[in-house]
Amino acid sequence: MKRSYIPHFIHYVLASTSLMLFSCENGGQSSKENKELQKSKAGQVYQWSESEGEEFLEKMRESYTTAEAWTNRAALIRSNILEATGLNPSPEKCSLNPIFGNWRIYDGYQVRNVAFESLPGIFVTGSIYAPIHAKDNPPGILSPHGHWPNREDYGRYRPDVQKRCAAMARMGAIVFSFDMVGYGQMAEYGWEHKHPGTMKLQIWNSIRAVDFIISIGADPDRIACTGASGGGTQTFHLAAVDPRIYVSIPVVMISNRHFGGCICELGRPIHENNGFKTNNVEIAACQAPKPLMLVSVGTDATEFTPQVEYPHIQYIYSLFQVPELVENAHLPDDEHGYDYNKRAAVYPFLAKHLDLDLSKAMNPDGSLIEDGIVIEEIEALYPFDKDHPLPDHAILNNEDVIWDF
């Protein structure tokens, strides 16, 4: 596939912001042994070579020339993800048994911490951001985070995560920001992220997060998911296997040859398995024909999204005669992350497809309205405290997960 200019993508040329570190150590191997590792400008390891990635897309494009053909391919991709992760058949869903903290009221939004059970004793921890005066059946937005491991710039506690969650709540959505497996407060009890079972549990936790956000009043027909880096991976993994995701916005993560660098992204054979082969472009495209936005930058593995990944996905959407429902916001000078420019690109897409009030988050000139958003301390976002203790039946490490309860 030769790279060519595609005139229909949204091309934001904005000033770059500060470098944001990403990913954890490489948790998987290249698809071919003993070949020289290739890396992106940001140091991300490519699992496939450039030619392998582009030739694969070209070959696959020839294999689906109708909407029905793509639907069948998407079903195969979805089935392989579930089979490879051990989620087919689907586990029984237990009661969520949520534990809610108290609301904290801020300028145009409110926050409360919560934990719920995705499996008996397995607690998913996070925080709900909501409008002060929500309409009936507001849209819901899931906000998974990426691999930012430093305590001062960590997981869902990062300022950029808190800012986008608050802004989206101001716009009128219920937002659930939740911890990855082995992150957040549960890490202090003994949970680890780098564990063979992480991908399976993380996808399952995301599916249960959809159950949860609907249970607290979100419109089941207007559920979105958006995250950056490893949060972008969680976004398209979830959208691929759970049809309830109406809007998907993976940020700085869709590459035809980079599949991530962590065991939660590479720990199960979802890309190559018993003769089956796919990549993250096709996995993300399982969202078709529902709204999908790719956010890419010129300084990491998404640098060629406007010329390679986006045209392929737009072709798939054209099979459904809705190419306008997929967009690409490309920021050629930006770094890997979910910083100001990415938020400015994402909010209009969310507002358009979820019927949100964009004026609560952006000025007419395109600048963001973030005055009054409070960046809370890490401990303030913990769901378990003296008034809301961790239940005695809580499982405190990865090894004790019981799927067949």
N, C-alpha and C positions, 0 to 999 in steps of 0.2 A: 504494500500500500504506500504510494508516494504521498508525502505531505503536501497539501495544497491549502490555500487560503479559503476559508469558508465564511462568506459574508454575513451569515445570519446569527453568529454567536454574539453574545453581549460582551463587549470588550471594555473593561474598566481600566483606564490608565491613570492610576493614582499613585501618590507617593508611598514608598515602602515604610513599614513600621519596624520596630526593633525585632531582632532575631528571637524566635521562640523555639526552644529546644523541644525535641519530640522523640517518641518511641522509646522502648526499652531495648535491651541487648537482643541481638539476632536470635530468635528462638526456633528457626527452621533452616532447612537446607535448600540449596538451589535445585531446580528441577533436573539439572544434569551434573553428575559428579565430575570432579577434577577439572572443571573449566575455570578460567580466570574470572574472579568476581568483578562485575561491573557495578558502578555506583552512580547515583544521581549527584547533582551539584551539592545537595545537602548531606551526602554521605549515606543515603539509603541504598541497601543492597538490592540489586535487580535479580529476581529469580529466573527471568528469561532474558535472552539477548534481545537487542533492538529488532533484529530481523525476525527472530522467533515470534515476538509479540505482534509485529505488524503482519507477518505472513499468516499467523493464526486468525487474526481478525478478517483478513481478506478471504481466506478459505471459508470461514464461518459465514461471512456475509453472503457468499454464493449459495450456502446451504439453506438459508431462509429468505424466501422471496415473497412470502405472503404473511399476513397477520396470523393465520392459523399455524404456519410453520414455526414462527417465532414463539407462539403460545406453547407449542409442543416442546420446543427447545427450553423455554423457561421452566416448564414443568419438570423436565429432566434435570436441570440445574438445581432446582428447589429440592427434588427428591434426593439428589446426590449429597447436598448439604445436610439434610436430615439424616440420611443413612450414615454418612461419614462421621457425624457428631454423635450418633447413637440416640437421636431424637425421633426416630421412626421405628416402632410406633411412638406416638406422643405420650409422655408421662401423664399420669393422672394429675389433675389440677386440684390442689388443696385449697382450703379457705385462706384468703390473704391475711386475715387477722391483723389489720394495720394498727400501729401504735403511733398516735399523733402527738406532736408537741403543741405548744401554744403559738398563736399567730403573733408575728412581729409586724407592726404597721409602719410603712414608709410612704414616701411621696408617690402616690399613684399605684402602689402595689403592696402586697403583703407576703410574708414568708412564714412557713412552718415546717419543721423537720418531721420526718416520718420514716418508719421501717415497716416492711411487710414481709410475709413468708412466701417465697416462691416454691419451696418444698417445706415440709414440716421441719422446723428448726433452722431453716436457711433464710437469713434475713437480708433483704435488699434494703440498703440505707440511702437516704437522699433528702431532698427538700422540695416542697411545693411552692411555686411562685404563682400568685393569682392576682387578678384585678381587685381593687377595693370594692367596686360595684360590678360584679360579673353579670352578664346577660344569661338567660336560661340556655342551657346546652352550649356553652362556649366551646370553641375548638380546643384540642389538647395537643401539646408539643412535648415530645420526649427529648431530653438533652443528655446524651451520653458524653463522657469526656475521653480525652486521649492520655497517652503515656507521658505525663509530666510528673516526674518522681520527686523533685525537690520540695521539701516541706514548705518553703516560702512561696512556692509557685506550683501547687500540687493539685492534680486531679480536678474535681469539680469545685474546689475552693478557689481556683484561679480567678483573678479579677475579670478576665474576659468572659468566663463562664457566668459569673454572677451578673455581669452587665447585660449579657444577652438574655438571660432568663428574666431579669427584672424588666427589661425593655419589652420583651414579648408578652409579659403579663400586663404591662401598661397598655399594650395594643389590644388586649381583650382575651388572651388565651390563658388556660391553665397549663402551667409548665412543670414538668417533673424532671429535676436534675438528680441523677443517681450515680452511685459509685460502681466502678468496675469490680469484679471479683478480686479480693485481696487488696483493695484500696480503701481509703476512708477509715472510719472508726473500727470496722471489723478487722482491719489489719493489726490493730492494737491488741485484739483478742487472740491472734494467732493465724489468721487467714493469710495466704500467699497468692500473689498473682501468677507467678511462673510455676504453674502446676499443670500436669497433663490433662486434667479435667476442666481447665478454665474455659476453653472455647465452648464446650457443651453447656456448661452452667451459665456462661455469660449470655449466650443466645437465648437460653431458657429464661433467665432473669429478664431479658428484654421483652420476651413474649408476655411474661407476667406483668411487666411494667405497663403494657398496653391494657391488660385486664384492670390494673390498678387505676390508671388515669380515667378509664371509662367509669369505674366504680365510684369515683368521687365527682362525677357529673360532666365529664367531657363528652362532646358530641361524638358518638362512635363512627360517624361518617366523615369526620374532619379531624383525623389524627395525623400529626406530622412527626418526623424525627430528623434531627440535625445534630451533627457533632464533627469535630475536626480530628485529623490524624487517626489514632486508634478509635476515637469516637466516630469518625467517618466510616471506618470499617464496621463498627457496630451498627451504624445507620443502614448501610446497604445489606449487611447480613440479615438484619431484622426485616427490612422491606422485602427481601427476596423470599422469606419463609412465612411472613405474616401478611395476608392481603388486607388487613385492617389499616395498614399504613397508607394514607391517601397522598401525602406529600413527603418526598424524601430529598434531603439536601446533605449529601456527604461532602465535607469540605477538605480540600487538599489531600485526597486519598485515592482517586480513581486513576489508575495507571494500567496500561496494557501488559506491563511486565514486572511491576513491583507489587507484591501482595502483602506487604507489612514486614515487621521485624520482630514480632513477639509470638510467643506460643499461643496467645489468644487469637492470632490471625493465621498461624501456620501449623498449629499443633495437631490438626486433623486434616486428612487428605481431601479437602473440599475442592481443590483445583485440579488434581490429577489422581485418579483412583480407578483401578481395574480397567484401564483402557479409556476411561472418560477423561476429558480435558476441558478446562474452561479458564477464564481469568476474571479479574474484578470488573472489567468493562461489562462483560455479559452478566455477571451477578448483579451489578447495579441496574442494568437494563431490564431485569425482571420486574422492575417497577412499572414498565410500560403497560398500558397507555396512560397511567396516572402521572400527575405533575412531578417532575424531577429536575433539580438544579445541580450542576457540577460547579464547584468553586475550585479554581486552579491558580497556580502561581508559576512564575518563570524560574524559580530557584530550587525546585525539588523535583520529585518524580512525576509531577503533573505538568511539567513545562511544555509538553507538546499536546496537551488536551485539546486546544482549539483545532489542531490539524489532524489528530489521530483518534483519540477516544471519543470526543464529542461528535464528530461526523458519523462515526459508526453507530452511536446510540441514537442520533437524530434519524439515521436511516431506518432503524427499527421502529421509531415512532412514526415515521412516514408510512410504514406498512399499515398502521392503524389510521392513517390520514390525520394525525394530530401532531405534526412536528413542532408546533408552537408550544407544546406542553413540556418540552425539555429545553433548558437553557444552560448556557455556560457563562459564568462570570470569571474572566481571566484577568489576573493582576500580575503583569509581567515582572514588576520590580519588587513584589511583596515576598515575604518569607513565609515559612510553614507555620500555620497557626490559625486562630479565629479572632484576629484583631479587628481594629476599627474598620478597615476597608472591607473585610469580609462581612462584617455585620451590616455595613451599608449596602452591600450587594444582596444579602439574604432577606432583609426585612421587606422590601417591596414584593418579592416573590411570595413570601408567606402571607402578606396582606392580601395580595391578589387572589390567592387560591384558598385561603381560609376565612376570607371576609373579615379581616382585622382592620383596626383604625391606625393606618400608617402615620398619621399626624401626631400620634402620641410618642413615636420613636424617632421621627425624622422631620427636619425642617424642609420647607419647599426647595431650598438650595441643595438638598441632599446631605447636609450635615446631620450628625446624630444628636438626639436630645438625651443626654446621660446625666445632666445635673440632677442631684437629689438621689441618685442610685447609691446605696450604701454598700461598701465592700465589707462584709462581715468577717470577723475572725474565724479561724478554723473551728475552734471549740464551740462557737455559737451555732455551727451547722451540724453538730453531732446530734443524732436522734435519741441516744441513750444518755440519761443523766440521773441524778438522785430522784427526780420526780417521775422519770420514765425509765426504770431500770431494765437492763437486758434480761429477758425471761430466762428462767432456769433451764428450759428445754432447748435453748439456743445451741446450735452446733458451732464449735469454736475453731475448727480447722478443716482444710479441704478433704482430708482422708476419711472423714466421718459422714460424708454426703450419702444419703440413702435415696435412691431413685425409685425403687419398688417398695413403697411404704404401705 
